[in-house]
Amino acid sequence: MRKKLTALLAIGASLAALVAVAHAGPVTVAFYAFSSQGDVLAFQKVQGAKCDRSWRQRKAMQIGVGGKTTHCVLRSSVVADSSDVKADAEILATASISGATPASRRKKAFVGVGARQSENAGYELRVRPYARRWQLFRDPKGAGQGSVLFRSGRGKFIRPGLKTNNLALRAFDFGGADTKLSVRVNGKLVLSVTDTGNSQPDGRRTVVTTGVKGTGAGSGVVGVFDNVSVRVPNPF
């Protein structure tokens, strides 16, 4: 009986180990603390006519929106392999609207992060601190379709004004047909949904973004980003 019990305990321990591996947290593949200018230079503009990127007080990245520009999008140095049709990625960032942003622009101003981004596809999480509102946009794969609002919400968990907000957007399919999307703002899970079908975004970039809602001018909006990290599933 003791031998059987020992064997059962060993099997149980092995199963527990397998479950632990299957549910292990994502692996960080890049972290940008902006303690050096190299982290700022790792981000390159991919959208926006006039966008100014700078090292803010030697501890964060600042993105300024210029004239005739609605919003700016900068990609990180992490780009998925071309063989990965639907790249699994999670991007997290601490972000805020700078006090340099004109008062007339602040209510519409947003800061955000994006995954599976390309010139014509992607998921993008935006948070408008002054409106205490979050929005998830989805641009399906294929040219000419355009980005549309996928989900949205609001709440007091979003820190208002010039305060920082912690943003997290995850798009994982684990090699399957469907994508598990999750959105967190300041640690609160505000969205967990499965995206299905053939139009799921297939971009390979992770990005940060700032600007104003709609198509109006975002001139003068300044977004500040710190502690940006990119993560992938474990194991990957």
Beta strands, then each sheet from edge to edge (+ up, - down):
strand 1: 27-32
strand 2: 44-47
strand 3: 51-56
strand 4: 60-65
strand 5: 71-79
strand 6: 89-97
strand 7: 109-118
strand 8: 121-128
strand 9: 133-139
strand 10: 148-154
strand 11: 165-172
strand 12: 179-185
strand 13: 188-195
strand 14: 205-212
strand 15: 222-232
sheet 1: 1+ 15- 4+ 3-
sheet 2: 1+ 15- 6+ 11- 12+ 13-
sheet 3: 2+ 5- 14+ 7- 8+ 9- 10+
end
